[in-house]
Amino acid sequence: MAYTKEEKSWIFQDWANSAYSIMITTAILPIYFKGVAANAGIADTTSTAYWGYANSIGTLLISLLAPILGTIADYQFFKKRFFGIFTAIGIAFTFLLIFIPTDAWLLLLGFYVLSLIGFSGANIFYDAFLIDVTTNDRMDKVSSAGYAYGYLGSCIPFIIFIIFQATGILPISDVALVNIGFVMTALWWLFFTIPMWKNVHQIHYIPAVKKPVRTSFKRLFHTVSHISEHKNIVIFLIAYFFYIDGVDTIFRMATSYGIDLGISQTTLILILLMTQLVAFPFTLLYGYLAKRFSAKPLIFTAIFVYIIICIYAVFMKTALDFWILAMLVGTSQGGIQALNRSFFGKIIPKKRSNEFYGFYNIFGKFSAIMGPALMGVITQITGKTQYGVASLIVLFLVGGILFLFVKEKNLENL
């Protein structure tokens, strides 16, 4: 069956905002920040740690807001509004990066944190819209398509940037080229979000009330105080807390890690591009296999791949090693993220999807506070980024063991 208009528009949003993930979170800004920090006399390992701390701070702030915002968004009309507000924040501060002086490394991190809050906040509601655009039996396929086309779409502005950088076709400075990358990202995100705004609507909701904020706090308190009623969801979230932490940390810290290994910026950018291209077919493959075998064994497969990645990282010495590690990441990063999103969507109550996706995001985001901080601390203590990556293996092991006890049946989607 072909995708519906609503499914296509929802999938297209991943195409839109994934440009931020690759251009700002992973490629351009981390490399640019490393250069700015180096000019300020900050050591490579120290600036890597600062980048990790900035990610942790941004993640902490949005995580604190996620549950209550999600609970409010369960009321009719609120989900679309919140999605729009956070999308606007993310796009605006991505664009405003061009106005930061080249020696203001701390201000650069501050604006990045604000853009990250917008990006992460919008994704809370984007994820929750999954249950509004499709059915349970199509969730794995649609969620995987979102991630897959997100990888493909993000490659286009990335390739344009690489061409500009490699050919020097534009007679401008490196700083000006970086600013063009920031502007491209903001405009790409804005333009391709239009189908989401036009065609995706909140289908499952709680009827509006006179005092939604106060009522939402009461609902949230009731959910927390009766958490034992949602045992399967709780076990899933705790497992997810651990293993998705390793996934996010490896993604966010990849370029800083590569620089610490002495890999050139040009090589790093090419590696990141190939990783995105590899992720496209493999994410679709995860969705196809989940339809045949269910999502749970595929999530275990991805966890195993990441354990191999953590072990391999200890022995990395050359650019070829980094290529191999990056390709391994490409095979499973999109798959594990997509299937977790759809797996969760099938075990939660639909009318309270935003509330529960708020918890989903707070567990995912809080884990991303621990991971970069852990990697930063271990890197500073040992002086070797490899050991920082290796320390993440415990997160995959703990998360995988807990995930064994999660039931895949749709027990609570009432």
C-alpha positions in Angstrom: 0.0 0.0 0.0 1.3 3.5 -0.9 1.8 6.1 1.7 -1.1 8.4 2.4 -0.8 12.2 2.0 -0.6 12.5 5.8 2.1 9.8 6.0 4.1 11.5 3.2 3.9 14.9 4.9 5.0 13.4 8.2 7.9 11.6 6.6 8.9 14.7 4.8 9.3 16.5 8.1 12.3 14.2 8.8 13.6 15.2 5.4 13.3 18.9 6.6 14.8 18.8 10.1 17.5 16.2 9.5 19.5 18.8 7.8 20.0 20.4 11.2 21.2 17.1 12.6 24.0 16.6 10.1 24.9 20.2 9.3 24.7 21.7 12.8 25.0 18.9 15.4 27.4 16.6 13.6 29.4 18.3 10.8 29.8 22.0 10.3 29.3 23.5 13.8 31.4 21.0 15.8 34.3 21.4 13.4 33.9 25.2 13.3 33.7 25.2 17.1 36.9 23.2 17.4 38.7 25.8 15.3 37.3 28.7 17.3 38.2 27.0 20.6 41.7 26.2 19.3 42.2 29.9 18.4 41.3 30.7 22.0 44.1 28.3 23.3 41.7 25.5 24.3 43.2 22.0 24.0 41.4 19.5 21.6 40.3 17.1 24.4 39.0 20.0 26.5 37.0 21.5 23.6 35.6 18.0 23.0 34.5 17.9 26.6 32.9 21.4 26.3 31.0 20.3 23.2 29.7 17.4 25.2 28.7 19.6 28.1 26.8 22.0 25.8 24.8 19.1 24.4 24.1 17.9 27.9 22.9 21.4 29.0 20.6 21.8 26.0 19.2 18.3 26.5 18.6 18.9 30.2 16.6 22.0 29.6 14.2 20.5 27.1 14.0 17.3 29.1 12.6 19.2 32.1 9.9 20.7 29.9 9.0 17.6 27.9 6.5 15.8 30.2 4.4 18.9 31.0 4.5 20.2 27.4 3.5 16.8 26.2 0.6 16.5 28.7 -0.7 19.9 27.7 -0.4 19.0 24.0 -2.8 16.1 24.4 -5.6 18.6 24.5 -7.1 19.5 21.1 -5.2 22.0 19.0 -2.2 22.3 21.3 0.1 19.7 19.6 0.3 21.6 16.3 0.9 24.9 18.1 3.8 23.6 20.3 5.3 21.9 17.2 5.3 25.3 15.4 6.7 27.3 18.4 9.7 25.0 18.9 10.3 24.6 15.2 10.5 28.4 14.9 12.9 28.6 17.8 15.2 26.0 16.2 15.2 27.7 12.8 15.7 31.2 14.2 18.7 30.4 16.4 20.3 28.3 13.6 20.1 31.4 11.4 21.4 33.7 14.1 24.6 31.7 14.3 25.9 33.8 11.4 26.0 36.9 13.7 28.3 35.5 16.3 31.9 36.8 16.3 34.6 34.3 15.4 36.3 34.6 18.8 33.1 34.2 20.9 33.3 30.4 21.5 31.1 30.6 24.6 28.4 32.6 22.8 28.6 30.2 19.9 27.8 27.3 22.3 25.0 29.3 23.9 23.2 29.9 20.5 23.8 26.2 19.6 22.1 25.2 22.9 19.1 27.3 22.1 18.8 25.9 18.5 19.1 22.4 20.0 16.2 23.2 22.4 14.1 24.2 19.4 15.0 21.2 17.4 14.5 18.7 20.3 11.3 20.3 21.5 9.7 20.2 18.0 10.7 16.5 17.7 8.6 15.7 20.9 5.5 16.6 19.0 6.7 15.4 15.7 7.2 11.9 17.1 3.8 12.0 18.8 2.1 12.8 15.5 3.1 9.4 14.3 0.0 7.9 15.9 -2.2 10.5 14.1 -0.9 9.8 10.6 -0.9 6.0 10.4 -2.1 2.8 12.0 -0.4 0.4 14.3 0.4 -2.2 11.6 2.1 0.5 9.5 4.0 2.3 12.2 7.3 0.5 11.8 7.2 1.1 8.1 6.3 4.8 8.3 8.7 5.5 11.2 11.6 3.8 9.4 10.7 5.7 6.2 10.9 9.0 8.1 14.4 8.3 9.4 15.5 6.9 6.0 14.4 9.8 3.9 15.7 12.1 6.6 19.1 10.7 6.0 18.7 11.1 2.3 17.3 14.6 2.4 20.0 15.9 4.8 22.6 14.8 2.3 21.5 17.4 -0.3 22.5 20.6 1.6 25.5 18.7 2.9 26.7 17.8 -0.6 26.2 21.4 -1.7 28.3 22.6 1.2 31.0 20.0 0.4 31.2 21.1 -3.2 31.5 24.8 -2.1 34.3 23.8 0.3 36.2 21.4 -1.9 36.1 23.5 -5.1 36.5 26.9 -3.6 34.1 28.1 -6.3 32.9 30.9 -4.1 35.5 33.6 -3.5 34.8 33.9 0.2 36.5 33.1 3.5 36.1 29.8 5.4 34.0 31.7 8.0 31.7 33.0 5.4 31.3 29.6 3.9 30.4 28.2 7.3 27.8 31.0 7.6 26.3 29.9 4.3 26.0 26.4 5.7 24.0 27.8 8.7 21.7 29.8 6.4 21.2 26.8 4.1 20.2 24.6 7.0 17.7 27.1 8.4 16.0 27.7 5.0 15.9 24.0 4.2 14.3 23.3 7.5 11.8 26.1 7.1 10.7 25.3 3.5 10.3 21.5 3.8 8.3 21.8 7.1 5.4 23.4 5.1 3.8 20.0 4.2 3.7 19.1 7.9 2.0 22.3 8.8 -0.6 22.0 6.0 -1.5 18.3 6.0 -0.8 16.7 9.4 -3.5 17.2 12.1 -4.1 16.0 15.6 -6.6 13.1 15.3 -6.3 11.6 18.8 -6.8 14.1 21.6 -8.4 14.9 24.9 -11.2 17.5 24.6 -10.2 21.0 25.6 -10.6 22.3 29.1 -10.8 25.8 30.6 -7.5 25.5 32.5 -5.3 23.2 30.4 -2.0 24.0 32.3 -3.4 23.3 35.8 -5.3 20.3 34.6 -2.2 19.0 32.8 -0.1 19.2 36.0 -2.8 17.1 37.8 -2.9 14.6 35.0 0.9 14.3 35.0 0.9 13.9 38.8 -1.8 11.2 38.5 0.3 9.3 35.8 3.4 9.4 37.9 1.6 8.4 41.1 0.0 5.5 39.3 3.0 4.5 37.4 2.6 0.8 38.4 -0.4 0.7 36.1 2.0 1.1 33.1 4.6 -1.5 34.0 5.5 -2.5 30.4 5.9 1.1 29.3 8.1 1.8 32.4 10.4 -1.1 31.7 10.7 -0.1 28.0 11.6 3.5 29.0 14.3 2.5 31.4 15.9 0.1 28.9 15.6 2.8 26.2 17.2 5.3 28.6 20.4 3.3 28.6 20.9 2.1 25.1 19.7 5.2 23.2 22.2 7.2 25.3 25.0 5.4 23.6 23.5 5.9 20.2 23.0 9.7 20.6 26.4 10.2 22.2 28.3 8.4 19.4 26.3 10.5 16.8 26.9 13.9 18.5 30.5 13.4 19.4 31.7 11.7 16.2 33.3 14.7 14.5 35.1 15.8 17.7 36.3 12.2 18.1 37.6 12.1 14.6 39.5 15.4 15.0 41.2 14.1 18.1 42.4 11.1 16.1 44.0 13.5 13.6 41.6 13.0 10.8 41.4 16.0 8.4 38.2 18.0 8.2 37.7 17.1 4.6 38.0 13.4 5.3 35.6 13.8 8.2 33.0 15.5 6.1 33.2 12.8 3.4 32.9 10.1 6.0 29.8 11.7 7.5 28.2 12.0 4.0 28.8 8.3 3.3 27.4 7.4 6.7 24.2 9.2 5.8 24.0 7.5 2.4 24.5 4.1 4.0 21.9 4.8 6.6 19.1 5.4 4.0 18.8 1.8 2.6 19.6 0.2 6.0 16.9 2.1 7.8 14.3 1.1 5.2 15.6 -2.5 5.6 15.0 -2.4 9.3 11.4 -1.3 8.7 10.9 -4.1 6.1 12.4 -6.7 8.4 10.3 -5.5 11.4 7.2 -6.1 9.3 8.3 -9.7 8.9 9.9 -10.5 12.3 8.5 -7.7 14.5 10.5 -4.8 15.9 11.9 -6.3 19.1 14.5 -8.7 17.5 15.6 -5.9 15.1 16.2 -3.5 18.1 18.3 -6.2 19.7 20.3 -6.5 16.4 21.1 -2.8 16.5 22.2 -2.9 20.1 24.6 -5.7 19.3 26.0 -3.7 16.4 26.6 -0.8 18.7 28.4 -3.0 21.2 30.8 -4.0 18.4 31.3 -0.3 17.6 32.3 0.5 21.2 34.8 -2.4 21.3 36.2 -1.5 17.9 36.7 2.1 18.9 39.3 1.1 21.5 41.6 -0.1 18.8 41.1 2.7 16.3 44.3 4.4 15.1 43.8 5.4 11.4 41.4 7.1 9.1 40.4 3.7 7.7 39.4 2.6 11.2 37.2 5.6 11.5 35.7 4.8 8.1 34.8 1.3 9.2 33.3 2.5 12.5 31.2 5.2 10.7 29.8 2.6 8.2 28.8 0.4 11.1 27.0 3.3 12.7 25.2 3.9 9.3 23.9 0.4 9.2 22.0 0.6 12.5 21.6 4.2 13.7 18.4 5.0 11.8 16.9 1.5 12.4 17.2 1.6 16.1 15.8 5.1 16.4 12.9 4.4 14.0 11.8 1.1 15.5 12.0 2.5 19.1 9.7 5.4 18.1 7.1 3.0 16.4 7.5 0.3 19.1 6.6 2.9 21.8 3.7 4.3 19.7 2.1 0.9 19.7 2.1 0.3 23.5 0.8 3.7 24.7 -2.7 5.0 25.0 -3.4 7.0 21.8 -5.4 9.9 23.4 -2.5 10.4 25.8 0.2 10.0 23.2 1.8 13.4 23.8 2.0 12.9 27.5 3.7 9.5 27.0 5.9 10.8 24.2 6.9 13.5 26.7 8.2 10.8 29.0 9.7 9.0 26.0 11.7 12.1 25.1 12.7 12.9 28.7 14.1 9.4 29.1 15.9 9.7 25.8 17.1 13.3 26.4 18.2 12.7 30.0 20.2 9.7 28.8 21.9 12.0 26.3 23.0 14.2 29.2 24.8 11.3 30.9 26.4 10.0 27.7 28.3 13.1 26.5 29.2 14.0 30.0 30.5 10.5 30.7 32.5 10.5 27.5 33.8 14.0 28.3 35.0 13.1 31.8 36.6 9.8 30.7 38.3 11.6 27.8 39.7 14.3 30.1 40.9 11.8 32.8 42.6 9.4 30.3 43.6 11.9 27.6 42.3 9.4 25.0 38.9 9.8 23.3 38.9 6.1 22.5 38.4 5.2 26.1 35.5 7.7 26.3 33.7 5.9 23.5 34.5 2.5 25.0 32.9 3.6 28.3 29.5 3.7 26.5 29.4 -0.1 26.1 27.9 -0.6 29.6 24.9 1.5 28.5 24.1 -0.9 25.6 24.6 -3.9 27.8 22.3 -2.7 30.6 19.7 -1.4 28.1 19.7 -4.6 26.2 19.2 -6.8 29.3 16.3 -4.7 30.5 14.7 -4.7 27.0 14.4 -8.5 27.3 11.6 -8.0 29.7 9.5 -5.6 27.5 6.4 -7.1 26.0 5.8 -6.1 22.4 2.1 -6.7 22.5 -0.2 -3.7 22.4 -1.3 -4.1 26.0 -1.9 -0.5 27.0 -3.0 1.2 23.8 -6.6 1.6 25.0 
